[in-house]
Amino acid sequence: MEKTYYNPKDLKKFGNISDWNPELGAKFFEYYNSVFAEGKLTAREKSLIALAVAHTIQCPYCIDAYTDDGLKKGIEKEEMMEALHVAGAIRGGASLVHGVQMMNKVNKLSM
């Protein structure tokens, strides 16, 4: 098995976050489960969004969880990759748009 900083087995321990504070843990999981329930968006759509966000925040546990979840919900690998590219485009654009702040500062100091 490949060694990683994150232990993939720890993902199965996610529910244990309630151990040291059952009240807040229960509130979190109630909210979490409500978010992923069918609503205006399907559970499949929410899984794809979660996978894209997981890549954006670079959470290996979330990437593993929502890759698996997505496959179980019938999301194809090409859809996953397209969602990843959407996340990458937004992340890249967010970095670049902050260049306007730098340009404004340079212009102000160059006056």
VENJOPE-V592400 format. One record per helix or strand. SS is the DSSP state (H for helix, E for strand). FROM is the first residue (numbers start at 1). LEN is the number of residues. If there is no record, write none. Layout:
# VENJOPE-V592400
ss,from,len
SS,FROM,LEN
SS,FROM,LEN
This chain:
# VENJOPE-V592400
ss,from,len
H,8,11
H,22,14
H,43,15
H,60,13
H,77,21
H,99,11
